Amino acid sequence: MPCKVDELSQVPLFSLLDADELAVLSQQVELRSFTAKQRIYKAGDPNGPAYVMLEGEVSVTLLDEDGQEVIFSEPKHGDLFGFASMLQGLPHHTTAIALEPTTCIEIDRNDISVLMNAKPQAGLDMLTVLAGEIHNAQKVISGRAYRNPNEIIDEQETFGERIADMVASFGGSWTFIIFFAVALTSYTILSNIRGNKSWDPYPYILLNLFLSMLAAIQAPVIMMSQNRQDKKDRVRSELDFDVNRRAEAEIQALSRKLHYLSDLVADIHDHVQPTTIRTPDDLQS
C-alpha cells in the first residue's frame, strides 16, 4: 500500500525534503503491517528493504562476541532499522521482531535510486539526517564498551589528589616507618651528645613541635586519599550496576522468548494431537 506524503513528512529522515521530493518518494515506498511476535527480518538474511518505524513496538537485536543476544535498539516513531544493510547490499547483521502490531514504511534501494534520479538534492538532505543517526550509534557502542574504573578515575584526578595518594602511600609503608625511626633515633642521640649545648635538649620540645606539625598536615592528606578511595569504590559500583542492569535485561528477554516458545510448542502439540472418538463399544469395554 503506497504511503501518504503527510506520513513521510513526519519521518526525521525525510524531514528536510520538500513537497515535490516527498511526492516522488511516496509513490515508491510502501506501508507494511506486522503482527505481534512476527519477525521482520533476521540476521543473515540477504539484503532486503529497510524500515522506518511509524507505530507499534520493534526490538532490534544482535549477537555479541560471546554469542549472547543484545538489544541493539528499540526504534521509536521515525527511527530507522535495517538501513545500512539495504544501502550496502549486504546481509543483515541484526534481527528485528515486532513485539506488538506494528506499521512501518518499507524502503528499498530502487526507491532511493528513483528519488535521487528525480531530485538529486534529496540525497544531501537525507545524508545530513543520517549523520545524526551515525553519532547516536556511536554513543550506543561507546556506552556498551567496557571501561576500566581506574582509567576513568585517573582521567578525572587532579594534581592535589595525586600528591595526596603519594603521601598516603608513603606514610603507610614500612619505608616510612624505618626512615622515621632512624630519623628520631639519630635526632635524640645527637641531642644527648651535645648535652647543654644542644639545639633541642631533653625533653625535646622542638622535636615535639615538628611531630605535631607533621601529624596536623599528614592527617588531612590521608583523609583526602581515603575520600578518593571512596570515589573509586563508587565508580566501580556504578559500573557494576550498569553491567548487572544489562545482564538483567538480557535475562528478561531470554525469559520472554522461552515463554513464547513454550506457548508455541503447546499450541503445536494441541494442533497435531489426534482427537480420540469414543464409541459405545469402547464405553462398554
SULFEN-V166915 format. One record per residue. RES is the residue in three letters. D_FIRST is the distance of its C-alpha to the first C-alpha in Angstrom with 2 decimals. Layout:
res = <RES & RES>
d_first = <D_FIRST & D_FIRST>
This chain:
res = <MET & PRO & CYS & LYS & VAL & ASP & GLU & LEU & SER & GLN & VAL & PRO & LEU & PHE & SER & LEU & LEU & ASP & ALA & ASP & GLU & LEU & ALA & VAL & LEU & SER & GLN & GLN & VAL & GLU & LEU & ARG & SER & PHE & THR & ALA & LYS & GLN & ARG & ILE & TYR & LYS & ALA & GLY & ASP & PRO & ASN & GLY & PRO & ALA & TYR & VAL & MET & LEU & GLU & GLY & GLU & VAL & SER & VAL & THR & LEU & LEU & ASP & GLU & ASP & GLY & GLN & GLU & VAL & ILE & PHE & SER & GLU & PRO & LYS & HIS & GLY & ASP & LEU & PHE & GLY & PHE & ALA & SER & MET & LEU & GLN & GLY & LEU & PRO & HIS & HIS & THR & THR & ALA & ILE & ALA & LEU & GLU & PRO & THR & THR & CYS & ILE & GLU & ILE & ASP & ARG & ASN & ASP & ILE & SER & VAL & LEU & MET & ASN & ALA & LYS & PRO & GLN & ALA & GLY & LEU & ASP & MET & LEU & THR & VAL & LEU & ALA & GLY & GLU & ILE & HIS & ASN & ALA & GLN & LYS & VAL & ILE & SER & GLY & ARG & ALA & TYR & ARG & ASN & PRO & ASN & GLU & ILE & ILE & ASP & GLU & GLN & GLU & THR & PHE & GLY & GLU & ARG & ILE & ALA & ASP & MET & VAL & ALA & SER & PHE & GLY & GLY & SER & TRP & THR & PHE & ILE & ILE & PHE & PHE & ALA & VAL & ALA & LEU & THR & SER & TYR & THR & ILE & LEU & SER & ASN & ILE & ARG & GLY & ASN & LYS & SER & TRP & ASP & PRO & TYR & PRO & TYR & ILE & LEU & LEU & ASN & LEU & PHE & LEU & SER & MET & LEU & ALA & ALA & ILE & GLN & ALA & PRO & VAL & ILE & MET & MET & SER & GLN & ASN & ARG & GLN & ASP & LYS & LYS & ASP & ARG & VAL & ARG & SER & GLU & LEU & ASP & PHE & ASP & VAL & ASN & ARG & ARG & ALA & GLU & ALA & GLU & ILE & GLN & ALA & LEU & SER & ARG & LYS & LEU & HIS & TYR & LEU & SER & ASP & LEU & VAL & ALA & ASP & ILE & HIS & ASP & HIS & VAL & GLN & PRO & THR & THR & ILE & ARG & THR & PRO & ASP & ASP & LEU & GLN & SER>
d_first = <0.00 & 3.84 & 6.54 & 9.53 & 12.90 & 14.66 & 12.83 & 13.60 & 17.12 & 17.86 & 17.44 & 20.99 & 20.16 & 18.86 & 21.40 & 23.70 & 21.34 & 22.11 & 20.00 & 19.89 & 18.87 & 16.02 & 14.85 & 15.06 & 13.23 & 10.28 & 9.77 & 9.97 & 8.41 & 5.20 & 5.40 & 7.48 & 9.87 & 13.41 & 16.37 & 19.80 & 21.84 & 19.04 & 19.74 & 17.03 & 19.47 & 23.25 & 26.05 & 26.89 & 23.52 & 23.16 & 21.38 & 17.64 & 14.90 & 15.81 & 14.26 & 14.70 & 15.56 & 14.28 & 15.87 & 17.75 & 20.31 & 20.41 & 23.65 & 24.10 & 27.42 & 29.69 & 33.09 & 36.07 & 39.25 & 40.71 & 37.83 & 36.80 & 33.23 & 32.68 & 29.96 & 28.85 & 26.47 & 24.63 & 21.76 & 21.44 & 19.01 & 18.24 & 20.04 & 19.21 & 19.83 & 20.03 & 20.15 & 23.68 & 23.15 & 20.14 & 22.29 & 25.42 & 24.03 & 25.93 & 25.40 & 24.28 & 27.30 & 25.72 & 24.04 & 21.18 & 20.96 & 19.06 & 21.98 & 20.14 & 16.71 & 14.69 & 11.45 & 11.17 & 9.76 & 10.00 & 12.30 & 14.47 & 17.67 & 16.42 & 14.20 & 17.42 & 19.54 & 17.87 & 18.20 & 21.77 & 22.79 & 21.70 & 22.84 & 25.38 & 26.30 & 22.94 & 24.12 & 27.17 & 25.34 & 23.12 & 26.27 & 28.04 & 25.60 & 25.60 & 29.40 & 29.31 & 27.14 & 29.76 & 32.51 & 30.89 & 30.62 & 34.26 & 35.24 & 33.61 & 35.53 & 38.74 & 38.44 & 38.43 & 41.24 & 44.58 & 47.14 & 50.83 & 52.24 & 55.46 & 53.64 & 51.83 & 55.18 & 57.00 & 54.53 & 55.21 & 58.97 & 61.48 & 64.86 & 66.70 & 64.74 & 65.63 & 69.28 & 69.15 & 67.78 & 70.50 & 73.24 & 72.06 & 71.75 & 75.24 & 76.80 & 75.64 & 76.99 & 80.31 & 80.86 & 81.10 & 83.36 & 85.74 & 85.80 & 86.43 & 89.18 & 90.90 & 90.72 & 92.22 & 94.94 & 95.88 & 95.94 & 98.27 & 100.56 & 101.01 & 101.63 & 104.29 & 105.99 & 106.51 & 107.89 & 108.92 & 107.76 & 104.16 & 101.42 & 100.11 & 102.88 & 102.38 & 100.42 & 98.02 & 96.76 & 94.97 & 93.21 & 92.06 & 90.69 & 88.70 & 87.37 & 86.33 & 84.53 & 82.79 & 81.65 & 80.48 & 78.28 & 77.16 & 75.96 & 73.21 & 72.11 & 71.70 & 69.80 & 67.44 & 66.83 & 66.25 & 63.70 & 61.96 & 61.98 & 60.37 & 57.66 & 57.10 & 56.83 & 54.30 & 52.09 & 52.35 & 51.47 & 48.39 & 47.19 & 47.97 & 46.00 & 42.91 & 43.30 & 43.84 & 40.82 & 38.55 & 40.29 & 39.78 & 36.04 & 35.83 & 37.98 & 35.87 & 32.69 & 34.61 & 35.84 & 32.38 & 31.32 & 34.54 & 33.99 & 30.46 & 31.88 & 34.74 & 32.48 & 30.57 & 33.93 & 35.19 & 32.21 & 32.62 & 36.35 & 35.99 & 33.63 & 35.91 & 39.19 & 40.75 & 41.81 & 45.58 & 46.90 & 50.43 & 52.86 & 56.16 & 58.05 & 56.22 & 57.17 & 60.82 & 61.02>
